[in-house]
Amino acid sequence: MSVSTQVSRSGQGDAKITRRVLVGTVIGTTIEWYDFFVYATTAALVFGELFFEPLGRENAVLNQVVAFATIGISFLFRPLGAVIAGHLGDRLGRKQTLVLTLLLMGGATTAMGLLPTYAQIGFWAPLILMVLRILQGLSAGGEWGGAALMSVEHAPRGRRGISGAYPQIGAPIGMFTASLAVSVMTVAVGMENFVAWGWRIPFLLSAVLILAGYIIRRATEESPVFEELRARRRELSAPLRVLVKKHPWEVVRGALVFAGNNAAGWVLIAYIPSYGVNTLGLAQGEVFAVTGLAAAGWVATTLWGGSVSDRLGRGKTFQIGYVALIVWMIPMFLLIEHEAIWSLGVAVVALTFGLGFSYGPLSALYAEMFPAEVRYSGTSISYALGTIVGGAFAPMIAEILLASTGWSPSIGLYLMALAFISLLAVRGVQDRRDAPLT
């Protein structure tokens, strides 16, 4: 039985199942990214003081650089998580692997909320924090690929772009939810109490969210494409070995395609809020409100970009997004330098157009780049490597560039360079939006 025949009978032909899968992927990725972003948001505000206190006594900039570096460390372990989850996802199924990654991420995040600080247990505090951060990286490395494939492999052929955009919006929604949780806590208990104990609450909230996500994911149907592969078990013997042997350049290209978007996204998520509060002296509540507005814009443009890619093709839509990012980078930082909340808002909301168009079609583009028997591995590893090249240390590099040049548009030049590399990479991706996912 062919994939298209099977899908028409059981998977993509059943609109109710498809909707349930899309809702499940959105909720699941939102919860996972909430965990990831609540760390980034808190690290930007207070972790330098709480876990890296000795550095701050001598050099406040170094303190912040190290706090941002801890965001990047987890990215180094995402390829390993992608390898493990990709192998499991291509052998055992997308659904089971997604449940495992969700539990791993939630457990690590909840444990962070219970972790003593440097003042309480000394060097053990940052050491344990790094171990938990590594576990988050392992989980995130496998999470996105599975969610992306569940949505795309359930989708009708002409709607893969918009369907694949649904797990993508989990990132901006998670960003908004994390920012909201931190903002509410700082307002509710005050900054002094937030530093003392209030920062723990958003981390502990993850335990409740993970329970909800677990229930939803357990009820989600397995991908119809994987169900057919299960019947052809022989092809699943060594998906990672097949990927490395037959598709290495697709993995490299896939990583470069995503790098520019990921770097710009992480500067928005982690660096700009810290810069607005700590450097420009803007009110924290106002900065978080602007971040939430940017997240809403990112959701809208991501869905828009996915939909457009079903008509124009993935590559052309990506190119529109990357050209927009390149053109906007310098004006964005010049606007931010006005030191006004309105200019910060205009700067980051306009950024989301380029972000959405170079993010919304990503699930469908990756799914169409790799054959089904290695698709989870190829998608997850490409994505994980792209985050290392792109966003892993982007907030840290931004902090170093500002400290060394004193000119924030230098950060824009760095992001423009990465976006240009991604633009060149995506131009070489073959348009397969009308091809079956076999």
Residue pairs with C-beta under 8 A, 6 or more apart in sequence:
1 228
2 436
2 438
3 224
3 225
3 228
3 372
3 436
3 437
3 438
4 157
4 436
6 224
6 227
6 228
7 13
7 154
7 224
7 225
10 17
10 224
10 227
11 17
11 18
11 153
11 154
11 221
11 223
11 224
11 225
11 227
12 18
12 154
12 155
12 156
12 224
17 154
17 221
18 154
18 155
18 163
20 219
20 220
20 221
21 150
21 151
21 154
21 220
21 221
22 151
22 154
22 163
22 166
23 216
24 150
24 216
24 217
24 219
24 220
25 147
25 148
25 150
25 151
25 166
25 167
25 170
25 220
26 166
26 167
26 169
26 170
26 173
27 170
27 212
27 213
27 216
28 98
28 102
28 143
28 147
28 167
28 170
28 213
28 216
28 217
29 143
29 144
29 147
29 167
29 168
29 170
29 171
29 174
30 169
30 170
30 173
30 174
30 177
31 102
31 106
31 170
31 174
31 206
31 209
31 210
31 212
31 213
32 101
32 102
32 105
32 139
32 140
32 143
32 170
32 174
32 213
33 170
33 171
33 173
33 174
33 175
33 178
34 174
34 177
34 178
34 181
34 206
34 209
35 105
35 106
35 108
35 109
35 136
35 174
35 206
35 209
36 74
36 105
36 136
36 140
36 174
37 174
37 175
37 177
37 178
37 179
37 269
38 109
38 178
38 181
38 182
38 202
38 203
38 206
39 71
39 109
39 112
39 133
39 136
39 203
40 71
40 178
40 266
40 269
40 270
40 395
41 178
41 179
41 182
41 269
41 270
41 273
42 182
42 199
42 202
42 203
43 67
43 68
43 70
43 71
43 270
44 67
44 68
44 270
44 271
44 273
44 274
44 395
45 182
45 199
45 274
45 277
45 284
46 194
46 195
46 199
47 67
47 70
47 129
48 55
48 56
48 63
48 64
48 66
48 67
49 56
49 63
49 195
50 117
50 118
50 119
50 125
50 195
50 199
51 67
51 117
51 118
51 125
51 126
51 129
52 63
52 66
52 67
52 118
52 126
53 118
53 119
54 118
55 62
55 63
55 66
56 62
56 63
61 399
61 403
64 274
64 278
64 399
65 396
65 399
65 400
65 403
68 270
68 271
68 274
68 393
68 395
68 396
68 399
69 393
69 396
70 129
70 130
70 133
71 266
71 270
71 392
71 395
71 396
72 392
72 393
72 394
72 395
72 396
73 130
73 133
73 134
73 137
74 133
74 134
74 136
74 137
74 140
75 137
75 384
75 387
75 388
75 391
75 392
75 393
76 137
76 388
76 392
77 134
77 137
77 138
77 141
78 137
78 138
78 140
78 141
78 383
78 384
78 387
78 388
79 141
79 381
79 384
79 385
79 388
80 138
80 141
81 101
81 137
81 138
81 139
81 140
81 141
81 142
81 380
81 384
82 141
82 142
82 145
82 377
82 380
82 381
82 383
82 384
83 141
83 240
83 377
83 380
83 381
84 138
84 141
84 142
85 97
85 100
85 101
85 141
85 142
85 143
85 145
85 146
85 376
85 380
86 142
86 145
86 239
86 240
86 243
86 376
86 377
86 378
86 379
86 380
86 381
87 239
87 240
87 377
88 96
88 97
88 100
88 142
89 97
89 142
89 145
89 146
89 149
89 376
89 377
89 380
90 229
90 236
90 239
90 240
90 373
90 374
90 375
90 376
90 377
91 236
91 239
93 222
93 223
93 226
93 230
94 146
94 149
94 150
94 153
94 222
94 223
94 226
94 376
95 146
95 150
95 217
95 220
95 221
95 222
95 223
97 142
97 146
97 376
98 143
98 146
98 147
98 150
98 217
98 220
99 214
99 217
99 218
100 142
101 139
101 140
101 142
101 143
101 146
102 139
102 143
102 210
102 213
102 214
102 217
103 210
103 214
104 135
104 138
104 139
105 135
105 136
105 139
105 140
105 143
105 210
106 206
106 207
106 209
106 210
106 213
107 135
107 210
108 132
108 133
108 135
108 136
108 139
109 132
109 136
109 203
109 206
110 203
110 204
110 206
110 207
110 210
111 132
112 129
112 132
112 203
113 200
113 201
113 202
113 203
113 204
113 206
114 200
114 204
115 125
115 128
115 129
115 132
116 124
116 125
117 125
118 125
118 126
141 380
141 384
142 380
144 167
144 379
144 380
144 383
145 366
145 376
145 377
145 379
145 380
145 383
146 376
146 380
147 167
147 170
148 164
148 167
148 168
148 362
148 363
148 366
148 367
148 379
149 223
149 225
149 363
149 367
149 375
149 376
149 379
150 167
150 220
150 223
151 163
151 164
151 166
151 167
151 363
152 160
152 163
152 164
152 363
152 364
152 367
152 437
153 223
153 224
153 225
153 226
153 367
153 437
154 163
154 221
154 223
154 224
155 162
155 163
155 164
156 163
157 433
157 434
157 436
158 310
158 433
159 310
160 310
160 363
160 364
160 367
160 368
160 433
161 305
161 306
161 307
161 308
161 309
161 310
161 314
161 317
161 360
161 361
161 364
161 433
162 303
162 306
162 307
162 310
163 306
163 363
163 364
164 306
164 360
164 361
164 362
164 363
164 364
164 367
165 302
165 303
165 305
165 306
165 307
165 360
165 361
165 363
166 303
166 306
167 363
168 302
168 306
168 359
168 360
168 362
168 363
169 298
169 299
169 302
169 303
171 265
171 298
171 359
172 294
172 295
172 296
172 298
172 299
172 302
172 352
173 295
173 299
175 269
175 291
175 295
175 298
176 291
176 292
176 295
176 296
178 202
179 273
179 288
179 291
179 292
179 295
180 288
180 292
181 201
181 202
181 205
182 199
182 202
182 288
183 284
183 285
183 288
183 289
185 194
185 198
185 199
185 201
185 202
186 194
186 198
186 284
186 285
187 285
188 198
189 197
189 198
191 284
225 372
225 375
225 437
226 372
228 372
229 235
229 236
229 372
229 373
230 236
235 373
236 373
239 373
239 374
239 376
239 377
240 374
240 377
242 373
242 374
243 251
243 370
243 374
243 377
243 378
243 381
246 374
247 370
247 371
247 374
247 378
250 369
250 370
250 378
250 382
251 378
251 381
251 382
251 385
252 385
253 369
253 382
253 425
253 428
253 429
254 366
254 369
254 378
254 379
254 382
254 383
254 385
254 386
255 382
255 383
255 385
255 386
255 388
255 389
256 386
256 389
256 421
256 422
256 424
256 425
257 318
257 362
257 365
257 382
257 386
257 422
257 425
257 426
257 429
258 362
258 382
258 383
258 386
258 387
258 390
258 422
259 386
259 387
259 389
259 390
259 418
259 421
259 422
260 322
260 325
260 358
260 390
260 415
260 418
260 419
260 420
260 421
260 422
260 423
261 321
261 322
261 325
261 355
261 358
261 359
261 362
261 390
261 419
261 422
262 386
262 387
262 389
262 390
262 391
262 394
263 390
263 391
263 394
263 414
263 415
263 418
263 419
264 325
264 329
264 351
264 354
264 355
264 394
264 415
264 418
264 419
265 355
265 359
265 391
266 390
266 391
266 392
266 394
266 395
267 391
267 394
267 395
267 398
267 411
267 415
268 291
268 294
268 348
268 351
268 355
270 395
271 394
271 395
271 398
271 399
271 411
272 291
272 336
272 344
272 348
273 287
273 288
273 291
274 395
275 336
275 398
275 402
275 408
276 282
276 287
276 290
276 336
276 344
277 283
277 284
277 287
279 402
280 336
280 339
280 344
281 339
282 339
282 341
282 344
283 341
286 341
287 341
287 344
290 341
290 344
290 345
290 348
290 349
291 348
293 345
293 348
293 349
294 345
294 348
294 349
294 351
294 352
297 349
297 352
297 353
297 356
298 352
298 355
298 356
298 359
300 352
300 356
301 352
301 353
301 355
301 356
301 357
301 360
302 355
302 356
302 359
302 360
303 356
303 360
304 356
304 357
304 360
305 317
305 321
305 356
305 357
305 358
305 359
305 360
305 361
306 360
306 361
306 363
306 364
307 360
308 317
308 320
308 357
308 360
308 361
309 316
309 317
309 318
309 360
309 361
309 364
309 365
309 433
310 433
313 431
313 433
314 361
314 364
314 365
314 368
314 426
314 429
314 431
314 433
315 365
315 426
315 427
315 429
315 431
317 357
317 360
317 361
318 357
318 358
318 361
318 365
318 422
318 423
318 426
319 423
319 426
319 427
320 357
321 353
321 354
321 355
321 356
321 357
321 358
321 359
322 354
322 358
322 419
322 420
322 422
322 423
322 426
323 354
323 423
324 353
324 354
324 357
325 351
325 354
325 355
325 358
325 415
325 416
325 419
326 416
326 419
326 420
326 423
328 350
328 351
328 353
328 354
329 409
329 412
329 413
329 415
329 416
329 419
330 409
330 412
330 413
330 416
331 347
332 347
332 348
332 350
332 351
332 412
333 347
333 408
333 409
333 411
333 412
334 409
335 343
335 344
335 346
335 347
336 343
336 344
336 347
336 408
337 408
354 419
358 419
358 422
362 383
364 433
365 426
365 429
366 378
366 379
366 382
366 383
367 375
367 379
367 437
368 432
368 433
368 435
368 437
369 378
369 379
369 382
369 429
369 432
370 377
370 378
370 379
371 438
372 437
372 438
375 437
389 418
390 418
394 415
397 411
397 414
398 411
398 414
401 410
401 411
401 414
402 408
402 410
402 411
